[in-house]
Amino acid sequence: MDSIELLLKKLSEAFGPSGFEGAVRKIMDEELSKYASNIYTDGLGSLIAELNEESKGPKIMVTAHMDEVGLLVKYIDDQGYVKFQQLGGWLDQALIGQRWQILTKKGMVLGVSGIKTPHVMSVEEKKKNVKSDDVFIDVGAESKKDAETRLGIFPGDPIAPIS
């Protein structure tokens, strides 16, 4: 892989749901420091890099967002499943079967999203479109207490897809 492909891979794999773009910002800061004489972050979290003033080439502006669509832990049910709210525009059906990473104070916790298993659904439930409220993230916890104490998952923790 060439350096551009490696950078794109690194950026694509960085944890960066809306409001939690720190890892992406750090990568960009490191990359831009090779070319910029001044780099700073503004009050909104935007990373701004200014080229060396002695540069004789044309001045350009490159702009892009650093965040990705993600989720936020809403609550943990009694069985230890994580319920969430969306950050950005997800199609509800696209949430099922995804691999996720939850950033907690204890570190990263991995999980997979699912729905009520079809063999226990009623005929009517099987006919309905899945809504995001029907989807949960299974992190292997045995209970709400287990998810909180062993894994360190709490409401407000950011969640990003593993892509």
Helices and strands as residue ranges (DSSP letters): H 3-13, H 22-32, E 36-41, E 47-51, E 70-76, E 82-87, G 92-95, E 99-104, E 107-114, G 118-120, H 123-127, G 132-134, E 136-138, H 144-149, E 158-161
